[in-house]
Amino acid sequence: MVLSAGPARPARVRIIGGRWRRTLLPVADAPGLRPTPDRVRETLFNWLGQSLDGWSCLDLFAGTGALGLEAASRAAERVVLVESNRTAAAALRTAIDRLKAAPSASLIEGDAMTAMAALLERGERFDLILLDPPFRQAWVERVMPRLPALLKAYGLVYVEAECALMPPEGFESLRTGRAGEVHYHLWRCLAEAAHAGGLTS
């Protein structure tokens, strides 16, 4: 999800690969909601190797579900979608039901920070975290220090932002790209960082 002023958002967004290929997802009437463009998602899943068979994924700012449900479509074993906007969360719940995506795909309605704390308390770890937060609200800086504890060794983080970013300490950059105002990055968590322990304050 990207929350930003800009061109009018589409009414629907399509899943571009996997078992639900060409399925259309509604774009909720939430202020400023703009899904990740098809060509950016296509690039991401080319980077990841198309099939995510057996992967566990966390979509921390799910929006339309275009990223998380794309991962589920491509055989990810578990996808957790987190969304704080009630309208968007309701649309996600409907999409999960329509696709019969449960139990592999599940929704947490609430704040990203609270969701991360709950997932960590349950001992959850992910192969891939999808991080596409609202622009210009410093979300990347706020959540990145907390992600190593939620990642498996050498886990991946996909990040979208309004500017080019350097990976923080404990991560290395694998790929970068740009589409219009969207800069996107694929980072890998180093093994020692992935076992760093609890959330930082």
C-alpha positions as CSV (number, residue, x, y, z in Angstrom):
1,M,0.0,0.0,0.0
2,V,1.1,3.6,-0.7
3,L,-0.7,6.6,0.8
4,S,0.3,9.6,-1.2
5,A,-1.1,12.5,-3.2
6,G,-0.9,11.8,-6.9
7,P,-2.8,10.3,-9.9
8,A,-6.3,8.9,-9.3
9,R,-6.1,5.3,-8.1
10,P,-7.5,2.5,-10.1
11,A,-10.8,0.9,-9.1
12,R,-9.3,-2.6,-9.2
13,V,-5.9,-4.2,-9.2
14,R,-5.1,-7.6,-10.7
15,I,-3.1,-10.5,-9.4
16,I,-0.5,-11.1,-12.1
17,G,0.8,-14.6,-11.4
18,G,0.2,-18.0,-9.8
19,R,-3.1,-19.8,-9.1
20,W,-5.2,-16.6,-8.9
21,R,-3.6,-15.0,-12.0
22,R,-5.8,-12.3,-13.5
23,T,-8.1,-12.2,-10.5
24,L,-9.2,-8.6,-9.8
25,L,-9.0,-7.1,-6.3
26,P,-11.1,-4.1,-5.4
27,V,-9.3,-0.9,-4.3
28,A,-11.1,0.3,-1.2
29,D,-12.3,3.9,-0.9
30,A,-9.7,4.8,1.6
31,P,-8.0,8.3,1.4
32,G,-4.9,8.3,-0.7
33,L,-4.8,4.5,-1.2
34,R,-2.7,3.6,-4.2
35,P,-1.7,0.0,-5.0
36,T,1.8,-1.1,-6.1
37,P,1.8,-0.9,-9.9
38,D,1.7,-4.2,-11.9
39,R,5.1,-3.7,-13.4
40,V,6.7,-3.1,-10.0
41,R,5.1,-6.3,-8.6
42,E,6.2,-8.2,-11.7
43,T,9.8,-7.0,-11.2
44,L,9.7,-8.0,-7.5
45,F,8.5,-11.5,-8.2
46,N,11.0,-11.9,-11.0
47,W,13.6,-11.1,-8.4
48,L,12.2,-13.6,-6.0
49,G,12.0,-16.4,-8.6
50,Q,8.2,-16.5,-9.3
51,S,7.2,-19.4,-7.0
52,L,7.3,-18.8,-3.3
53,D,6.5,-22.5,-2.5
54,G,6.8,-23.0,1.3
55,W,7.6,-19.4,2.2
56,S,6.1,-17.5,5.1
57,C,5.4,-13.8,4.3
58,L,4.4,-10.8,6.3
59,D,2.7,-7.9,4.4
60,L,2.9,-5.2,7.0
61,F,0.9,-2.4,5.3
62,A,-1.3,-4.5,3.2
63,G,-3.7,-2.0,1.6
64,T,-5.4,-3.8,-1.3
65,G,-3.5,-7.0,-0.6
66,A,-1.8,-6.7,-4.0
67,L,1.6,-7.8,-2.6
68,G,0.5,-10.3,0.1
69,L,-2.2,-12.0,-2.0
70,E,0.2,-12.1,-4.9
71,A,2.6,-14.0,-2.7
72,A,-0.2,-16.4,-1.6
73,S,-1.1,-16.9,-5.3
74,R,2.5,-17.9,-5.9
75,A,2.3,-20.8,-3.4
76,A,3.5,-19.1,-0.2
77,E,2.7,-21.4,2.6
78,R,1.7,-18.6,5.0
79,V,0.9,-14.9,4.4
80,V,-0.1,-12.6,7.2
81,L,-1.6,-9.3,6.1
82,V,-1.7,-6.3,8.4
83,E,-3.9,-3.3,7.8
84,S,-5.0,-0.5,10.1
85,N,-7.6,1.2,7.8
86,R,-11.0,-0.3,8.6
87,T,-12.4,0.1,5.0
88,A,-9.3,-1.5,3.5
89,A,-9.3,-4.3,6.1
90,A,-12.9,-5.1,5.3
91,A,-12.1,-5.3,1.6
92,L,-9.1,-7.6,2.4
93,R,-11.3,-9.9,4.5
94,T,-13.8,-10.2,1.6
95,A,-11.0,-10.9,-0.9
96,I,-9.5,-13.6,1.4
97,D,-13.0,-15.2,1.7
98,R,-13.7,-15.0,-2.1
99,L,-10.3,-16.6,-3.0
100,K,-10.7,-19.2,-0.2
101,A,-7.2,-18.2,0.8
102,A,-7.5,-19.1,4.5
103,P,-5.8,-20.6,6.4
104,S,-2.7,-19.9,4.4
105,A,-3.6,-16.2,4.2
106,S,-4.8,-14.3,7.4
107,L,-5.5,-10.7,8.3
108,I,-4.6,-8.7,11.3
109,E,-6.6,-5.5,11.5
110,G,-4.6,-3.0,13.5
111,D,-1.5,-0.9,13.8
112,A,1.8,-2.3,12.4
113,M,3.7,-1.8,15.6
114,T,1.2,-3.7,17.7
115,A,0.9,-6.4,15.1
116,M,4.7,-6.9,15.1
117,A,4.8,-7.2,18.9
118,A,2.0,-9.8,18.8
119,L,3.7,-11.8,16.1
120,L,7.0,-11.8,18.0
121,E,5.3,-12.9,21.2
122,R,3.9,-15.9,19.3
123,G,7.4,-16.7,18.0
124,E,6.6,-16.2,14.4
125,R,9.4,-15.8,11.8
126,F,9.1,-15.0,8.2
127,D,11.1,-15.6,5.0
128,L,9.9,-12.3,3.4
129,I,8.5,-9.1,4.9
130,L,6.7,-6.8,2.5
131,L,7.1,-3.2,3.6
132,D,5.1,-0.7,1.6
133,P,4.0,2.0,4.1
134,P,2.5,5.4,3.6
135,F,5.0,7.8,2.2
136,R,6.6,10.7,4.1
137,Q,5.7,9.4,7.5
138,A,9.1,7.9,8.4
139,W,7.6,4.4,8.7
140,V,10.6,2.7,7.2
141,E,12.9,4.2,9.8
142,R,10.4,3.3,12.6
143,V,9.9,-0.4,11.7
144,M,13.3,-1.5,10.2
145,P,15.0,-1.9,13.6
146,R,12.2,-4.2,14.7
147,L,12.3,-6.5,11.7
148,P,15.4,-8.7,12.3
149,A,13.6,-10.4,15.2
150,L,10.8,-11.4,12.9
151,L,13.0,-12.7,10.1
152,K,14.4,-16.1,9.6
153,A,18.2,-16.3,8.9
154,Y,18.9,-14.5,5.6
155,G,15.3,-13.4,5.4
156,L,14.3,-10.8,2.8
157,V,12.7,-7.4,3.2
158,Y,11.0,-5.6,0.2
159,V,10.7,-1.9,0.8
160,E,8.9,0.8,-1.2
161,A,9.7,4.5,-0.5
162,E,9.5,8.0,-1.9
163,C,13.2,8.1,-2.3
164,A,16.2,5.9,-2.8
165,L,17.3,4.2,0.5
166,M,20.4,2.6,1.8
167,P,20.0,-0.7,3.8
168,P,20.4,-0.2,7.5
169,E,23.0,-2.0,9.6
170,G,22.5,-5.7,9.5
171,F,21.1,-5.8,6.0
172,E,22.5,-5.9,2.5
173,S,21.0,-4.6,-0.7
174,L,20.2,-7.2,-3.4
175,R,18.2,-5.2,-5.9
176,T,16.8,-1.7,-6.4
177,G,14.5,-0.1,-9.0
178,R,12.4,2.9,-9.6
179,A,9.0,3.5,-11.3
180,G,7.9,7.1,-11.3
181,E,8.0,8.4,-7.7
182,V,8.3,4.9,-6.3
183,H,11.7,3.6,-5.3
184,Y,11.8,-0.1,-4.5
185,H,14.4,-2.2,-2.8
186,L,15.1,-5.8,-1.9
187,W,17.3,-6.3,1.1
188,R,18.6,-9.4,2.9
189,C,19.0,-9.7,6.6
190,L,22.4,-11.0,7.7
191,A,22.3,-14.2,9.7
192,E,23.6,-12.7,12.9
193,A,21.0,-10.0,12.7
194,A,18.2,-12.5,12.3
195,H,19.0,-14.0,15.7
196,A,19.3,-10.6,17.5
197,G,16.5,-11.2,19.9
198,G,13.5,-9.1,21.0
199,L,12.0,-5.9,19.7
200,T,14.0,-2.7,20.3
201,S,12.3,0.3,21.9
